[in-house]
Amino acid sequence: MQIDQYTRMIIVGTILGVFSRLYMLRTDYRYYPTYPHGRVIHIALGVIASGLGAVAVPSLLKKDYTAITFLTLAASQFREVRNMERQMLSNVDQMELVPRGVTYIEGIAMVFEGRNYLVIFTSFLSSLFTYLLHWWGGILAGVITIFVLSRYMSGKTVQDFAKVREGKLYFKGPYLMVDDIVIMNIGLKDTRERILKHGIGIVVEPNNPNGRTSFAHLGQRQSILHDVSTILGVYRDSGEPSLVPLAKRDLETGNVGFFLLPLDKDPKKAIEIIKKSPMLESSLRKPLQADVKPDRHMDPAGR
């Protein structure tokens, strides 16, 4: 059976677009998206996005420019994907012992919306090169695009902005301390004993003013607490506010002290998890790129 050129372009573009969405769709330690329903939703949206990107090239070649307007409709639909993810994760977050936080949820929702646009881009290029070269040219272009996107779509992690080390967890009177950073006031003796038995102290030392300003963001710190608690577990239950993992900042140095209560008390694992935790896009700040740059040795208080 003979397949005309435009049909071949659509087939190759759609297949490569769907493959790129499958490649980017990974259920990680956060168990998100969930099996099977969460994955089905995102795969279905990926098929729609790949079809849109593949059809766009034949429409342009036939000078059917009005057909391109459906891409604007697709953009509005993918914005709804972002809203759907935001609302769903916000509802689920209320039941978490250590919540993700609003900033983390917004970052996840943004990623799922953006990846649909990457699928459109991949299928568009695959369809275009199928027309310019042949079906093998479309496949090659799609594979190269997927490789490039997979390499550059990953963001920065904590270890790119700071050094992470174990801190000394102890009590100074009623105050829980991680090195010289005050975490909170604990009045009950029983609670203090449980904290010293199961707790871990970690200190994050920013490398420069960019890092100090970024770790001042509450959402960034909360996302780190959630990641560690998800992987190592958390020693607490509802109705125990004194056993909530916390992060506090030293106002003089900009260092951040993390108080953790993992089920698996392993400081080395906790350090590695924090190092590999993502830096949220909405928390990143770069004061060093401002016209008036802060002194690299200046503390956050400006002294």
Solvent accessible surface area in square Angstrom, and as a share of the most:
residue,aa,sasa,rsa
1,M,220,0.98
2,Q,176,0.78
3,I,67,0.34
4,D,87,0.45
5,Q,77,0.34
6,Y,65,0.25
7,T,54,0.31
8,R,67,0.25
9,M,0,0.00
10,I,59,0.30
11,I,75,0.38
12,V,14,0.08
13,G,0,0.00
14,T,34,0.19
15,I,102,0.52
16,L,13,0.06
17,G,0,0.00
18,V,32,0.18
19,F,107,0.45
20,S,1,0.01
21,R,2,0.01
22,L,78,0.39
23,Y,86,0.33
24,M,7,0.03
25,L,5,0.03
26,R,143,0.52
27,T,31,0.18
28,D,51,0.26
29,Y,99,0.38
30,R,68,0.25
31,Y,119,0.45
32,Y,29,0.11
33,P,3,0.02
34,T,53,0.31
35,Y,120,0.46
36,P,79,0.50
37,H,137,0.61
38,G,14,0.14
39,R,50,0.18
40,V,91,0.52
41,I,79,0.40
42,H,3,0.02
43,I,55,0.28
44,A,50,0.39
45,L,34,0.17
46,G,0,0.00
47,V,67,0.39
48,I,97,0.49
49,A,0,0.00
50,S,0,0.00
51,G,20,0.19
52,L,33,0.16
53,G,0,0.00
54,A,0,0.00
55,V,53,0.31
56,A,3,0.02
57,V,3,0.02
58,P,9,0.05
59,S,11,0.07
60,L,73,0.36
61,L,62,0.31
62,K,128,0.54
63,K,148,0.63
64,D,66,0.34
65,Y,130,0.49
66,T,107,0.62
67,A,27,0.21
68,I,39,0.20
69,T,87,0.51
70,F,53,0.22
71,L,51,0.25
72,T,97,0.57
73,L,111,0.55
74,A,6,0.05
75,A,28,0.22
76,S,36,0.23
77,Q,98,0.44
78,F,3,0.01
79,R,125,0.46
80,E,99,0.45
81,V,8,0.04
82,R,63,0.23
83,N,62,0.32
84,M,77,0.34
85,E,4,0.02
86,R,79,0.29
87,Q,123,0.55
88,M,76,0.34
89,L,2,0.01
90,S,42,0.27
91,N,85,0.43
92,V,65,0.38
93,D,14,0.08
94,Q,136,0.60
95,M,162,0.73
96,E,59,0.27
97,L,65,0.33
98,V,7,0.04
99,P,50,0.32
100,R,15,0.05
101,G,16,0.15
102,V,128,0.74
103,T,19,0.11
104,Y,5,0.02
105,I,6,0.03
106,E,40,0.18
107,G,18,0.17
108,I,16,0.08
109,A,0,0.00
110,M,58,0.26
111,V,60,0.34
112,F,13,0.05
113,E,14,0.06
114,G,29,0.28
115,R,59,0.21
116,N,0,0.00
117,Y,78,0.30
118,L,45,0.23
119,V,0,0.00
120,I,30,0.15
121,F,98,0.41
122,T,0,0.00
123,S,0,0.00
124,F,58,0.24
125,L,38,0.19
126,S,0,0.00
127,S,0,0.00
128,L,50,0.25
129,F,71,0.30
130,T,3,0.02
131,Y,80,0.31
132,L,102,0.51
133,L,95,0.47
134,H,78,0.35
135,W,124,0.44
136,W,132,0.46
137,G,1,0.01
138,G,0,0.00
139,I,67,0.34
140,L,96,0.48
141,A,12,0.09
142,G,0,0.00
143,V,74,0.43
144,I,92,0.47
145,T,13,0.07
146,I,14,0.07
147,F,123,0.51
148,V,66,0.38
149,L,30,0.15
150,S,27,0.18
151,R,158,0.58
152,Y,161,0.61
153,M,62,0.27
154,S,83,0.53
155,G,65,0.63
156,K,111,0.47
157,T,32,0.19
158,V,0,0.00
159,Q,91,0.41
160,D,78,0.40
161,F,24,0.10
162,A,5,0.04
163,K,139,0.59
164,V,15,0.08
165,R,97,0.35
166,E,93,0.42
167,G,7,0.07
168,K,134,0.57
169,L,30,0.15
170,Y,57,0.22
171,F,39,0.16
172,K,131,0.56
173,G,51,0.49
174,P,50,0.31
175,Y,100,0.38
176,L,0,0.00
177,M,11,0.05
178,V,0,0.00
179,D,35,0.18
180,D,117,0.61
181,I,11,0.05
182,V,77,0.44
183,I,4,0.02
184,M,33,0.15
185,N,89,0.46
186,I,5,0.02
187,G,61,0.58
188,L,128,0.64
189,K,148,0.63
190,D,87,0.45
191,T,8,0.05
192,R,67,0.24
193,E,95,0.43
194,R,74,0.27
195,I,0,0.00
196,L,86,0.43
197,K,143,0.61
198,H,43,0.19
199,G,5,0.05
200,I,5,0.03
201,G,1,0.01
202,I,0,0.00
203,V,1,0.01
204,V,0,0.00
205,E,47,0.21
206,P,17,0.11
207,N,78,0.40
208,N,41,0.21
209,P,8,0.05
210,N,20,0.10
211,G,0,0.00
212,R,33,0.12
213,T,57,0.33
214,S,0,0.00
215,F,0,0.00
216,A,32,0.25
217,H,50,0.23
218,L,133,0.66
219,G,10,0.10
220,Q,0,0.00
221,R,21,0.08
222,Q,50,0.22
223,S,1,0.01
224,I,0,0.00
225,L,4,0.02
226,H,8,0.04
227,D,1,0.01
228,V,2,0.01
229,S,14,0.09
230,T,53,0.31
231,I,77,0.39
232,L,11,0.06
233,G,19,0.18
234,V,22,0.13
235,Y,59,0.22
236,R,40,0.15
237,D,86,0.45
238,S,87,0.56
239,G,74,0.71
240,E,48,0.22
241,P,108,0.68
242,S,35,0.23
243,L,3,0.01
244,V,39,0.22
245,P,4,0.02
246,L,53,0.26
247,A,13,0.10
248,K,86,0.37
249,R,61,0.22
250,D,31,0.16
251,L,114,0.57
252,E,86,0.39
253,T,67,0.39
254,G,0,0.00
255,N,30,0.16
256,V,0,0.00
257,G,0,0.00
258,F,0,0.00
259,F,0,0.00
260,L,2,0.01
261,L,3,0.01
262,P,3,0.02
263,L,122,0.61
264,D,58,0.30
265,K,100,0.43
266,D,39,0.20
267,P,36,0.23
268,K,162,0.69
269,K,100,0.42
270,A,0,0.00
271,I,27,0.13
272,E,81,0.36
273,I,23,0.12
274,I,0,0.00
275,K,55,0.23
276,K,133,0.56
277,S,4,0.02
278,P,44,0.27
279,M,10,0.04
280,L,10,0.05
281,E,121,0.54
282,S,51,0.33
283,S,0,0.00
284,L,48,0.24
285,R,100,0.37
286,K,106,0.45
287,P,35,0.22
288,L,21,0.11
289,Q,130,0.58
290,A,46,0.35
291,D,148,0.76
292,V,133,0.76
293,K,127,0.54
294,P,43,0.27
295,D,76,0.40
296,R,150,0.55
297,H,172,0.77
298,M,74,0.33
299,D,29,0.15
300,P,57,0.36
301,A,54,0.42
302,G,44,0.42
303,R,180,0.66
